[in-house]
Amino acid sequence: MSELESVDELAPIDVSATRARVAAHLVGRERELELTLAAVAAGRDIVLEGPPGTSKTTMLKAITEEWGIPLLFVEGNADLTPAKLVGHHNPARVLREDYNADNFVAGPLVEAMREGGFLYIEEFNRAPEDTLNTLLTAMADRAIAIPRVGTVIAKPTFRVIASMNPYDNVGTTRLSTSVHDRLNRLSVDYQDAAAEEGIVRLRTGASGPLADRLIPDAVAVTRMTREHQDVRQGSSVRGAIDCVLVGLQLAVLRGIDDPTDERYPELVYDAMILSLSGRIHLDESVELTPEAVLREIWEDHFILLPAAADPG
């Protein structure tokens, strides 16, 4: 019998063992992993509320891989209709054969239910209300009735996992009380600088004197985008990862292998422009460009802060 033949009957020791193995795929996130694992092991659906790049997807991939079940992604947007979520009958076959179960093309919801996987809906609150209401029966009864197909009963490991970005309300809809009532909720925020440096080092595989300076610098300026007064939403740690990767390639092109090289600060600025300018979202009332904001952040980090720290 597999470890998760029935996740609803997991013994505590199984959950602990799963946590230990899944944690090996993550940097930090011990508390978030524990709470998410507790919810899904208890048979509950959950919404993970937090900005992009906070390891939500990485955590879910690690859990589903450990359990040997699929993780099916769905992007929440205005085009996500109930038919796209549940499935539809193949039009060409319907013309030849009429409607029947054999020509039904399963959507991600039905596929997740049949295979006992996690249905992961990103930007959950961007989906139309009637589409989200399609999930209510699946979450409450673990079964849905499909005309001309029959009733689809979910396997025990089926879960609905939603994600929402609390910092972006443009184009979103307010979730109904019925939807909220069927979901547990966990807030997942950015990690601290040390954890993000660990993530960047792990994802880039960078090492050596240049990387040892570039990684904390990239993390620092990326984190500063989240605090700048003119930025509505800053970059996730993905921006720092790309900043390091781009910076290392620029160093090769410019012949820079020493982090004390006087050209190093400008190298970081150029890497910032490429990796961060498209990831920051400025306040609508601001007339600055992303490049101007990043230049301010660069000056704060490389000129003003070192000057303030210099006792001379």
NUZA-848659 format. One record per residue: residue number from 1; x, y, z of N, C-alpha, C, CB in turn. Coordinates in steps of 0.1 Angstrom, whole numbers, plus 5000, padded with zeros to 4 digits. Each point is the difference from the previous one (the first is absolute). Glycine has a CB too. Layout:
- num/nx/ny/nz/cax/cay/caz/cx/cy/cz/cbx/cby/cbz
- NUM/X/Y/Z/X/Y/Z/X/Y/Z/X/Y/Z
...
This chain:
- num/nx/ny/nz/cax/cay/caz/cx/cy/cz/cbx/cby/cbz
- 1/5009/4988/5000/4991/5012/5000/5009/5012/5000/4981/4988/5012
- 2/5016/5022/4979/5008/5013/5000/4997/5008/5013/4999/5000/4974
- 3/5011/5009/5028/4999/5008/5012/4986/5008/5001/5025/5002/5000
- 4/4970/5002/4988/4988/5008/4999/4989/4993/4993/5014/5020/5001
- 5/4984/4967/5001/4989/4994/4993/4987/5006/5005/5013/4978/4999
- 6/4987/5027/5013/4988/5008/5005/5006/5011/5009/4984/4980/4998
- 7/5017/5032/4996/5006/5010/5008/4992/5004/5012/5010/5009/4979
- 8/4977/4988/5020/4991/5004/5011/5002/4991/5013/4984/5008/4983
- 9/5024/4981/5015/5002/4991/5011/5015/5000/5004/4981/4986/4992
- 10/5026/5025/5005/5014/5001/5003/5002/4999/5015/5004/5014/4979
- 11/5006/4979/5025/5004/5000/5014/5010/5011/5002/4996/4975/5002
- 12/5005/5031/5010/5009/5011/5003/5014/4997/4995/4986/5006/5020
- 13/5019/4982/4982/5014/4997/4996/5002/5001/4985/5001/4984/5020
- 14/4988/5013/4972/5001/5002/4986/5001/5015/4996/4987/4978/4997
- 15/5006/5030/5010/5000/5014/4997/5014/5006/5004/4975/5001/5004
- 16/5030/4994/5007/5014/5005/5004/5010/4996/4990/4993/4998/5024
- 17/5006/4989/4971/5010/4996/4991/4999/5007/4987/5000/4978/5010
- 18/4988/5025/4985/4998/5008/4988/5006/5014/5002/4979/4987/4995
- 19/5018/5019/5016/5005/5013/5003/5016/5001/4999/4980/5004/5015
- 20/5026/4986/4991/5015/5000/4999/5005/4998/4986/5000/4990/5023
- 21/4994/5002/4969/5005/4998/4986/4997/5012/4992/4997/4976/5002
- 22/4991/5030/4999/4996/5012/4992/5009/5012/5004/4976/4991/4999
- 23/5027/5010/5014/5008/5011/5004/5014/5001/4994/4988/4999/5021
- 24/5017/4989/4974/5013/5000/4993/4999/5007/4987/5005/4978/5011
- 25/4983/5025/4984/4999/5007/4987/4999/5015/5002/4989/4979/4990
- 26/5010/5025/5022/4997/5014/5003/5011/5007/5008/4975/4995/4999
- 27/5025/5018/5000/5009/5008/5008/4991/5008/5010/5019/5002/4982
- 28/4981/4995/5031/4991/5006/5009/4986/4994/4998/5014/5021/5000
- 29/4976/4987/5003/4986/4996/4998/4996/4989/5009/5001/5008/4977
- 30/5006/4989/5034/4996/4989/5009/4986/5002/5005/5024/4997/5007
- 31/4972/5014/4998/4987/5003/5005/4989/4998/4989/5010/5015/5018
- 32/4992/4992/4971/4991/4999/4989/4998/4986/4995/5006/5023/4994
- 33/5005/4970/5005/4999/4986/4996/4992/4992/5010/5022/5002/4988
- 34/4981/4999/5024/4993/4993/5011/4985/5002/4999/5020/5001/5014
- 35/4976/5012/4985/4986/5004/5000/4993/4995/4987/5005/5020/5014
- 36/5001/4981/4975/4994/4996/4987/4999/4985/5000/5010/5019/4988
- 37/5000/4974/5017/5000/4985/5000/4989/4995/5010/5024/5000/4995
- 38/4974/5007/5016/4990/4997/5010/4986/5001/4993/5015/5007/5019
- 39/4983/5004/4974/4987/5002/4993/4997/4989/4990/5003/5025/5004
- 40/5006/4973/4987/4997/4990/4989/5000/4986/5006/5011/5015/4983
- 41/4997/4982/5027/4999/4986/5006/4987/4998/5007/5025/5000/5002
- 42/4969/5011/5003/4987/4999/5007/4989/4999/4990/5010/5013/5019
- 43/4993/4988/4968/4989/4999/4990/4994/5013/4997/4996/4978/5008
- 44/5011/5033/4995/4994/5014/4998/5006/5006/4987/4996/5002/5025
- 45/4996/5007/4969/5004/5009/4990/5006/5013/5006/4983/4990/4983
- 46/5025/5017/5010/5007/5011/5006/5003/5011/4989/5010/4985/5018
- 47/4990/5028/4987/5004/5011/4991/5013/5005/5007/4976/5006/4992
- 48/5034/4996/4999/5013/5005/5004/5000/5015/4996/5012/4977/4999
- 49/4988/5032/5010/4999/5014/4997/5014/5007/5002/4976/5000/5006
- 50/5030/5004/4983/5013/5007/5000/5005/5004/4987/5005/4986/5020
- 51/5005/5022/4979/5005/5005/4987/5007/4989/4993/5003/5023/5010
- 52/4999/4979/4977/5008/4990/4992/5014/4998/5005/4986/5007/4980
- 53/5020/4982/5017/5013/4997/5004/5003/4998/5014/5006/5014/4982
- 54/4984/4980/5025/5001/4997/5014/5000/4985/5003/4989/5022/5006
- 55/5015/4970/4984/5002/4986/5001/4987/4992/5002/5021/5005/5010
- 56/4967/5001/4986/4988/4992/5001/5000/4989/4991/4988/5021/5006
- 57/5015/4981/4981/5000/4990/4990/5011/4989/5003/4991/5016/4983
- 58/5020/4988/5021/5011/4991/5004/4996/4991/5011/5017/5017/4993
- 59/4976/4988/5017/4995/4992/5011/4990/4990/4996/5004/5019/5015
- 60/4986/4985/4976/4990/4991/4995/5006/4989/4991/4983/5018/5002
- 61/5027/4986/4990/5006/4990/4991/5007/4989/5009/5003/5018/4982
- 62/5004/4987/5028/5007/4990/5009/4990/4991/5007/5019/5017/5003
- 63/4970/4988/5001/4990/4991/5007/4994/4990/4991/4995/5019/5016
- 64/5001/4986/4972/4994/4990/4991/5010/4990/4994/4983/5018/4994
- 65/5029/4986/5004/5010/4991/4995/5003/4989/5011/5010/5018/4986
- 66/4990/4987/5027/5002/4990/5011/4989/4990/5001/5013/5018/5012
- 67/4975/4987/4985/4988/4991/5001/4997/4992/4987/4991/5016/5017
- 68/5016/4988/4972/4998/4993/4988/4987/5003/4993/5014/4982/5009
- 69/4982/5030/4992/4987/5005/4994/5003/5012/4991/4986/4991/5020
- 70/5005/5011/4970/5002/5012/4991/4997/5013/5007/4995/4985/4981
- 71/5011/5026/5014/4997/5013/5003/4996/5007/4987/5016/5001/5020
- 72/4971/5003/4979/4994/5005/4988/4999/5015/5002/4988/4979/4994
- 73/5018/5029/4997/5000/5015/5001/4988/5005/4992/5025/5000/5003
- 74/4969/5010/5002/4989/5008/4993/5003/5015/5003/4983/4980/5001
- 75/5017/5028/4989/5001/5014/5002/4987/5007/5001/5022/5000/4988
- 76/4975/5006/5023/4988/5007/5002/4999/5013/4992/4998/4990/5023
- 77/4993/5011/4968/4998/5013/4992/4986/5000/4995/5024/5001/4994
- 78/4972/5010/4999/4987/5002/4996/4995/4989/4989/5003/5025/5005
- 79/5007/4969/4989/4997/4990/4990/4998/4986/5005/5013/5014/4985
- 80/4989/4984/5029/4998/4987/5005/4985/4997/5003/5023/5002/5011
- 81/4971/4991/4979/4986/4997/5001/4998/4987/5007/4996/5013/4979
- 82/4992/4984/5026/4997/4987/5006/5003/4989/4991/4982/5011/5013
- 83/5016/4991/4974/5003/4989/4990/5015/4997/4999/4979/5006/4987
- 84/5029/5005/5014/5014/4998/4999/5005/4993/5013/5002/5020/4986
- 85/4992/4982/5025/5004/4994/5013/4995/4986/5001/4999/5022/5011
- 86/4988/4975/4985/4995/4987/5002/5003/4991/4988/4981/5010/5014
- 87/5017/4996/4974/5002/4992/4988/4989/5002/4990/5012/4983/5013
- 88/4989/5011/4975/4990/5002/4990/4999/4987/4991/5004/5026/5001
- 89/4986/4973/4991/4998/4990/4990/5007/5004/4987/4978/4992/5011
- 90/5030/4999/4984/5007/5002/4987/4989/5004/4989/5020/4984/5007
- 91/4980/5028/4988/4990/5004/4990/4999/4991/4988/5003/5023/5007
- 92/5009/4973/4987/5000/4992/4988/4994/4986/5003/5021/5012/4992
- 93/4983/4982/5019/4994/4987/5003/4985/5001/5004/5023/4993/5008
- 94/4973/5018/4998/4986/5001/5003/4992/5000/4987/5005/5013/5021
- 95/5000/4994/4968/4992/5000/4988/4999/4986/4994/5009/5023/4996
- 96/5001/4969/5006/5000/4986/4995/4993/4990/5009/5021/5005/4988
- 97/4980/4997/5025/4996/4990/5009/4989/5004/5010/5023/4991/4998
- 98/4974/5022/5002/4991/5006/5010/5008/5001/5014/4979/4991/4988
- 99/5015/5014/5022/5006/5002/5013/5001/4986/5007/4992/5024/5001
- 100/5020/4973/5004/5002/4988/5008/5012/5002/5008/4988/4985/4984
- 101/5014/5007/5026/5012/5001/5009/5013/4998/4993/4985/4992/5018
- 102/5015/5000/4971/5013/4998/4993/5006/5012/4993/4992/4976/4997
- 103/4999/5033/4999/5006/5012/4993/5001/5012/5009/4990/4991/4979
- 104/5009/5007/5034/5002/5011/5010/5015/5002/5002/4978/4994/5011
- 105/5027/5018/4988/5014/5004/5002/5001/5006/5014/5004/5004/4975
- 106/5002/4989/5034/5001/5004/5014/5008/5013/5001/4998/4977/5008
- 107/4997/5033/5000/5007/5012/5004/5009/4997/5012/4982/5014/4990
- 108/5026/4996/5014/5009/4997/5012/4993/4997/5013/5015/5016/4989
- 109/4973/4988/5013/4993/4997/5012/4997/4985/5000/4990/5023/5002
- 110/5004/4972/4987/4996/4986/5000/5013/4991/4999/4979/5006/4988
- 111/5031/4999/5005/5012/4992/5000/5006/4999/5014/5004/5008/4976
- 112/4997/5003/5031/5005/4999/5014/4992/4991/5009/5008/5024/4997
- 113/4979/4976/5001/4991/4992/5009/5002/4985/4996/4983/5019/5001
- 114/5018/4978/4986/5002/4986/4996/5013/4994/5004/4985/5005/4981
- 115/5026/5004/5019/5013/4995/5003/5005/5003/5014/5005/5004/4977
- 116/4986/5002/5031/5003/5003/5014/5011/5010/5001/4993/4977/5006
- 117/5008/5033/4986/5010/5010/5000/4996/5013/5006/5009/4990/4980
- 118/5000/5019/5021/4997/5014/5005/4997/5009/4988/5016/4997/5019
- 119/4972/5009/4981/4996/5010/4990/5005/5013/5006/4980/4987/4991
- 120/5031/5019/5003/5006/5013/5004/4995/5011/4992/5020/4987/5009
- 121/4972/5022/4996/4995/5011/4992/5007/5013/5005/4977/4989/4997
- 122/5032/5016/4994/5007/5012/5003/4991/5012/4997/5022/4989/4995
- 123/4980/5022/5012/4992/5012/4998/4985/4997/5001/5018/5010/4985
- 124/4979/4983/5026/4987/4994/5002/4989/5011/4999/5010/4982/5015
- 125/4992/5029/4990/4990/5011/5001/4999/5008/4987/5004/5001/5024
- 126/5003/4994/4965/4998/5006/4987/4990/4992/4991/5023/5009/5002
- 127/4973/4979/5003/4991/4992/4993/4986/5005/5002/5015/4980/5002
- 128/4976/5018/4988/4986/5004/5001/4993/4993/5011/4999/5005/4976
- 129/4991/5001/5030/4993/4994/5012/4993/4987/4996/4997/5023/5009
- 130/4997/4977/4979/4993/4987/4997/5010/4989/4998/4982/5013/4989
- 131/5030/4990/5007/5010/4989/4999/5004/4995/5014/5009/5010/4978
- 132/4994/4999/5031/5003/4996/5014/4989/4993/5006/5015/5020/5002
- 133/4973/4983/4995/4988/4993/5006/5000/4986/4995/4987/5021/5002
- 134/5019/4976/4987/5001/4986/4995/5007/4991/5009/4999/5009/4977
- 135/5011/4997/5031/5008/4993/5009/4993/4996/5013/5019/5012/4990
- 136/4970/4995/5013/4993/4998/5013/4996/4986/5003/4992/5023/4998
- 137/5002/4970/4992/4995/4987/5002/5012/4990/5001/4979/5005/4988
- 138/5031/4998/5004/5012/4991/5000/5007/5001/5013/5003/5003/4976
- 139/4998/5009/5030/5006/5002/5013/4992/4994/5012/5012/5020/4991
- 140/4975/4982/5008/4991/4996/5011/4997/4985/4999/4990/5022/5000
- 141/5007/4973/4988/4996/4986/4999/5011/4990/4995/4977/5009/4997
- 142/5034/4997/4998/5010/4992/4993/4995/4993/4988/5012/4998/5022
- 143/4978/5007/4972/4993/4994/4988/4993/5011/4993/4998/4977/5012
- 144/5001/5021/4974/4992/5009/4992/4992/4992/4990/5017/5019/5003
- 145/4971/4986/4994/4992/4993/4990/5001/5008/4986/4984/4991/5018
- 146/5020/5001/4972/5002/5006/4987/4989/4995/4990/5025/5003/5004
- 147/4967/5005/4990/4990/4996/4991/5006/4991/4989/4986/5020/5005
- 148/5007/4969/4992/5003/4990/4990/5013/4993/5002/4988/5015/4984
- 149/5018/4987/5028/5012/4993/5004/4998/4992/5013/5014/5018/4989
- 150/4980/4988/5020/4997/4993/5013/5007/5008/5011/4998/4978/4988
- 151/5003/5015/5023/5006/5006/5012/5015/4996/5001/4978/4999/5012
- 152/5030/5011/4990/5015/4998/5002/5003/5001/5015/5005/5009/4977
- 153/5000/4980/5028/5003/5000/5015/5015/5001/5001/4980/4985/5005
- 154/5024/5024/5003/5014/5003/5002/5007/4989/5008/4995/5025/4999
- 155/5018/4973/4998/5008/4991/5008/5004/5007/5013/5009/4989/4979
- 156/4994/5004/5031/5003/5006/5013/5010/5011/5001/4994/4979/5009
- 157/5016/5021/4981/5011/5010/5001/4996/5013/4992/5016/4981/5003
- 158/4972/5019/4991/4997/5012/4993/4999/5012/5009/4987/4986/4984
- 159/5019/5026/5012/4999/5012/5008/4999/5012/4990/5013/4990/5019
- 160/4980/5020/4985/5000/5013/4993/5009/5009/5008/4976/4997/4991
- 161/5035/5008/5002/5009/5010/5006/4999/5012/4992/5016/4982/5008
- 162/4981/5029/4998/4999/5013/4994/5011/5010/5004/4975/4997/4998
- 163/5029/5012/4994/5009/5010/5004/4995/5014/4996/5019/4984/4998
- 164/4984/5026/5010/4996/5014/4997/5011/5009/5004/4975/4994/5004
- 165/5026/5017/4989/5010/5010/5003/4993/5012/5007/5014/4993/4979
- 166/4988/5009/5034/4993/5011/5007/5004/5014/4996/4999/4984/5019
- 167/5013/5017/4974/5005/5013/4996/4994/5005/4986/5021/4995/5014
- 168/4971/4997/4980/4996/5003/4986/4984/4998/5000/5023/4994/4989
- 169/4970/5017/5011/4985/4999/5000/4994/5004/4986/5001/5005/5024
- 170/5008/4998/4967/4995/5004/4986/4995/4988/4993/5017/5019/4999
- 171/4970/4982/4997/4994/4989/4992/4996/4988/5008/5014/5008/4981
- 172/4986/4994/5032/4996/4988/5009/4985/5001/5004/5024/4999/5008
- 173/4971/4990/4996/4986/5000/5005/5000/4996/5015/4991/4995/4977
- 174/4999/5009/5029/4998/4997/5015/4994/4986/5001/4997/5024/5006
- 175/5010/4967/5001/4996/4987/5002/4987/4999/5008/5024/4992/4998
- 176/4967/4999/4998/4987/4999/5008/5003/4993/5013/4987/4999/4979
- 177/5003/5003/5030/5001/4994/5013/5000/4985/4999/4988/5019/5010
- 178/5005/4975/4980/5000/4986/4998/5013/4994/4997/4977/5002/4992
- 179/5031/5006/4999/5013/4995/4997/5010/5001/5012/4996/5007/4976
- 180/5003/5005/5030/5009/5002/5012/4997/4989/5011/5000/5024/4995
- 181/4988/4972/5006/4996/4990/5011/5005/4987/4997/4980/5013/5004
- 182/5024/4984/4984/5005/4986/4997/5016/5000/4999/4978/4996/4988
- 183/5028/5015/5015/5015/5000/4999/5007/5004/5013/4997/5006/4976
- 184/5013/4987/5027/5009/5004/5011/5009/5011/4993/5000/4978/5012
- 185/5006/5031/4996/5008/5011/4995/5013/5001/5007/4979/5012/4994
- 186/5032/4990/4998/5013/5002/5006/5007/5011/4993/5002/4976/5006
- 187/5003/5034/5001/5007/5011/4995/5015/4996/4998/4984/5017/5011
- 188/5021/4985/4977/5014/4997/4998/5007/5012/4995/4994/4976/4994
- 189/5015/5030/5014/5006/5013/4997/5015/4997/4996/4985/5012/5016
- 190/5022/4999/4980/5014/4998/4996/5008/4995/5012/4998/5019/4983
- 191/5013/4974/5015/5009/4995/5010/5010/5011/5004/4997/4976/4992
- 192/5011/5022/5018/5010/5010/5004/5012/4999/4990/4993/4998/5024
- 193/5016/5012/4978/5011/5001/4990/5009/4988/5000/4999/5024/5004
- 194/5004/4970/5008/5008/4988/5000/4994/4988/4992/5009/5008/5023
- 195/4978/4990/4979/4993/4989/4993/5000/5003/4985/4986/4995/5020
- 196/5012/5017/4976/5000/5003/4986/5014/4999/4994/4981/5016/5003
- 197/5029/4987/5004/5014/4998/4995/5002/4985/4998/5008/5021/5012
- 198/4987/4971/4997/5001/4986/4999/4993/4994/4988/5002/4999/5024
- 199/4986/5007/4973/4993/4996/4988/5007/5004/4987/4979/5003/5013
- 200/5027/5009/4987/5007/5004/4988/5012/4992/4998/4992/5023/5003
- 201/5016/4974/5007/5012/4991/4999/4996/4987/4995/5011/5012/5019
- 202/4978/4982/4986/4995/4987/4996/4996/5000/4985/4993/4995/5024
- 203/4999/5015/4973/4994/5000/4986/5011/5003/4989/4978/5007/5010
- 204/5032/5001/4994/5010/5004/4990/5012/4991/5000/4992/5024/5003
- 205/5010/4970/5008/5012/4991/5001/5013/5009/5000/4987/4981/4989
- 206/5012/5032/5013/5011/5009/4999/5009/4998/5012/4987/5016/4986
- 207/5027/4985/5012/5009/4999/5011/5013/5008/4996/4991/4977/5007
- 208/5017/5026/5002/5012/5007/4998/4999/5015/5005/5004/4986/4980
- 209/5007/5021/5020/5001/5013/5006/4990/5010/4994/5023/4996/5005
- 210/4975/5004/4982/4991/5009/4993/4986/4997/5004/5015/5002/4981
- 211/4981/4985/5019/4987/4996/5004/4997/5003/5015/5001/4982/4982
- 212/5009/5017/5026/4998/5002/5014/4997/5015/5003/5016/4981/5005
- 213/4987/5028/4986/4996/5014/5002/4987/5002/4992/5024/5007/5003
- 214/4975/4988/4986/4989/5002/4991/4987/4995/5006/5015/4999/4980
- 215/4985/4990/5026/4988/4994/5005/4993/5009/5011/5009/4977/4995
- 216/4999/5027/5015/4993/5009/5010/4997/5013/4994/5012/4989/5018
- 217/4995/5017/4973/4997/5012/4994/4987/4999/4992/5024/5006/4999
- 218/4975/4983/4993/4988/4998/4992/4987/4999/5009/5014/4989/4982
- 219/4988/5003/5029/4989/4999/5009/4996/5013/5007/5007/4976/5004
- 220/5003/5032/4999/4998/5012/5007/4992/5010/4991/5021/4997/5013
- 221/4983/5005/4975/4994/5009/4991/4986/4995/4996/5022/5008/4991
- 222/4976/4979/5008/4987/4995/4997/4990/5002/5011/5011/4982/4986
- 223/4994/5016/5027/4991/5003/5011/4997/5015/5001/5010/4980/5012
- 224/4999/5028/4984/4998/5015/5001/4989/5004/4990/5023/5003/5007
- 225/4974/4989/4983/4989/5004/4990/4987/4998/5007/5014/4993/4981
- 226/4985/4999/5030/4988/4997/5007/4997/5012/5010/5003/4975/4997
- 227/5007/5033/5006/4998/5010/5010/5001/5014/4994/5010/4985/5016
- 228/4993/5016/4971/5000/5014/4994/4987/5006/5000/5019/4993/4986
- 229/4980/5020/5017/4988/5007/5001/4992/5001/4987/5010/5013/5019
- 230/4997/4986/4970/4993/5002/4987/4996/4986/4994/5012/5022/4997
- 231/4991/4968/5010/4998/4986/4994/4987/4994/5007/5025/4997/4995
- 232/4965/5000/4997/4988/4993/5005/5003/4986/5004/4986/5015/4986
- 233/5021/4978/5005/5004/4986/5003/5014/4998/4995/4977/4992/4999
- 234/5032/5003/5010/5014/4998/4997/5002/4986/4994/5007/5016/5018
- 235/5006/4981/4980/5003/4987/4993/5001/4989/5011/5013/5013/4982
- 236/4984/4975/5013/5003/4988/5008/5014/4996/5000/4976/4993/4996
- 237/5027/4997/5011/5014/4995/5000/5005/4995/4986/4997/4993/5024
- 238/4993/5005/4967/5004/4996/4986/5008/5011/4994/4979/4986/4998
- 239/5018/5027/5005/5008/5011/4995/5014/4999/5004/4980/5014/5000
- 240/5022/4982/5013/5014/4999/5005/5007/4989/4993/4993/5009/5022
- 241/5000/4980/4976/5006/4988/4993/5005/5005/4986/4985/4984/5013
- 242/5006/5022/4980/5004/5005/4986/5011/5010/5001/4977/4995/4992
- 243/5023/5014/5018/5010/5010/5001/5014/4994/5002/4983/5015/5010
- 244/5018/4974/4997/5012/4993/5002/5005/4993/4987/4994/4997/5025
- 245/4996/4996/4969/5004/4993/4988/5004/5010/4989/4984/4982/5006
- 246/5009/5029/4992/5004/5010/4990/5013/5007/5004/4976/5003/4994
- 247/5025/5000/5019/5012/5006/5004/5013/4992/4998/4986/5012/5017
- 248/5013/4975/4985/5011/4992/4998/5004/4999/4985/4994/4986/5020
- 249/4996/5014/4971/5003/5000/4986/5006/5014/4995/4982/4983/4997
- 250/5013/5028/5009/5006/5013/4997/5014/5000/5005/4978/5011/5002
- 251/5025/4983/5009/5014/5000/5005/5009/4993/4991/4991/5000/5023
- 252/5005/4989/4971/5008/4993/4990/5002/5009/4988/4991/4978/5007
- 253/4999/5028/4988/5001/5009/4988/5009/5012/5002/4977/4993/4994
- 254/5023/5012/5019/5008/5012/5003/5013/4997/5006/4979/5012/5003
- 255/5024/4975/4999/5013/4996/5006/5001/5004/5014/5010/5002/4978
- 256/4979/4997/5030/5000/5003/5014/5000/4987/5008/4988/5022/4996
- 257/5022/4975/5012/5000/4988/5008/5003/5003/5015/5007/4987/4980
- 258/4995/5026/5022/5003/5005/5014/4989/5008/5005/5025/4999/4995
- 259/4969/4998/5016/4988/5008/5005/5004/5014/5005/4990/4979/5007
- 260/5023/5024/4994/5005/5013/5004/5003/5009/4988/5009/4990/5021
- 261/4989/5004/4967/5002/5008/4987/4991/5012/5000/5006/4979/4988
- 262/4999/5032/5009/4992/5013/5000/4988/5000/4991/5021/5012/5006
- 263/4980/4978/4984/4988/4999/4991/4989/4992/5005/5016/5003/4982
- 264/4986/4990/5029/4990/4991/5006/4987/5007/5003/5019/4987/5010
- 265/4980/5024/4996/4987/5006/5003/4992/5003/4988/5010/5010/5020
- 266/4996/4995/4969/4993/5003/4988/4995/4987/4993/5013/5021/4997
- 267/4995/4968/5005/4996/4987/4995/4987/4996/5007/5024/4994/4996
- 268/4975/5008/5017/4988/4996/5007/4988/5009/4996/5014/4993/5020
- 269/4988/5020/4977/4989/5008/4995/4995/4995/4987/5010/5020/5012
- 270/4999/4976/4979/4995/4995/4987/4992/4987/5001/5020/5011/4989
- 271/4985/4981/5020/4993/4987/5003/4986/5003/5006/5022/4988/5004
- 272/4977/5022/5005/4988/5004/5006/4990/5005/4989/5012/5007/5021
- 273/4992/5000/4969/4991/5005/4990/4994/4989/4992/5014/5020/4998
- 274/4994/4970/4999/4995/4988/4993/4991/4992/5008/5020/5000/4987
- 275/4984/4997/5026/4992/4990/5008/4989/5006/5008/5021/4988/5001
- 276/4979/5025/5002/4990/5006/5009/4991/5010/4994/5016/4996/5017
- 277/4987/5010/4972/4992/5011/4994/4986/4995/4996/5021/5012/4993
- 278/4978/4976/5002/4987/4994/4996/4993/4994/5012/5009/4996/4978
- 279/4997/5002/5033/4994/4993/5011/4994/5010/5011/5016/4981/4996
- 280/4987/5032/5003/4995/5009/5010/4988/5008/4994/5023/5002/5011
- 281/4967/5000/4997/4988/5007/4995/4999/5013/5008/4988/4978/4994
- 282/5013/5033/4999/5000/5013/5006/4986/5005/5003/5021/5006/4988
- 283/4978/5003/5022/4988/5006/5004/4995/5008/4987/5006/5002/5025
- 284/4981/4997/4973/4994/5007/4988/5002/5015/5000/4983/4981/4999
- 285/5019/5025/5012/5001/5014/5001/5015/5005/4998/4980/5001/5015
- 286/5029/4989/4984/5014/5004/4998/5004/5002/4986/5005/4987/5021
- 287/5003/5023/4976/5004/5003/4986/5014/4994/4997/4986/5021/5001
- 288/5020/4973/5009/5014/4994/4998/4999/4988/4991/5007/5009/5022
- 289/5004/4987/4972/5001/4988/4993/5006/4989/5010/5003/5012/4977
- 290/4995/4975/5020/5006/4990/5008/5015/5001/5000/4982/4985/4994
- 291/5024/5020/4995/5015/5002/5000/5004/5011/5010/5001/4993/4976
- 292/4991/5017/5025/5003/5011/5010/4999/4995/5014/4992/5017/4983
- 293/4998/4976/5020/4998/4994/5013/5012/4991/5004/4975/5002/4998
- 294/5029/4989/4993/5011/4991/5002/5013/5008/5002/4988/4982/4987
- 295/5013/5029/5006/5013/5008/5002/5000/5006/5014/5000/5005/4975
- 296/4988/4999/5030/5000/5005/5014/5004/4989/5010/4982/5016/4993
- 297/5012/4972/5004/5003/4989/5009/5015/4996/4999/4977/4991/4998
- 298/5029/5009/4990/5014/4997/4998/5008/5011/5008/4995/4989/4977
- 299/5002/5023/5022/5008/5011/5007/4999/4998/5015/4996/5016/4980
- 300/4992/4981/5025/4998/4998/5014/5009/4989/5005/4977/5008/4999
- 301/5024/4981/4993/5007/4988/5004/5015/5002/4999/4981/4986/4994
- 302/5024/5020/4995/5014/5000/4997/5007/5013/5004/4995/4985/4981
- 303/4997/5026/5021/5006/5013/5003/4996/5005/5014/5001/5005/4975
- 304/4986/4997/5027/4995/5006/5012/5002/4991/5012/4983/5012/4987
- 305/5014/4975/5013/5001/4992/5011/5015/4998/5004/4979/4988/4994
- 306/5030/5009/4996/5014/4999/5004/5006/5013/5006/5002/4983/4982
- 307/4993/5028/5012/5005/5013/5006/4995/5002/5014/5000/5009/4977
- 308/4988/4987/5026/4994/5002/5013/5007/4991/5010/4978/5006/4990
- 309/5027/4982/5005/5007/4991/5009/5014/5003/5002/4984/4983/4992
- 310/5022/5026/5000/5014/5003/5001/5002/5010/5011/5003/4996/4975
- 311/5004/5001/5035/5002/5009/5012/5007/5012/4996/5000/4981/5015
- 312/5007/5019/4974/5008/5012/4995/4991/5010/4994/5020/4986/4996
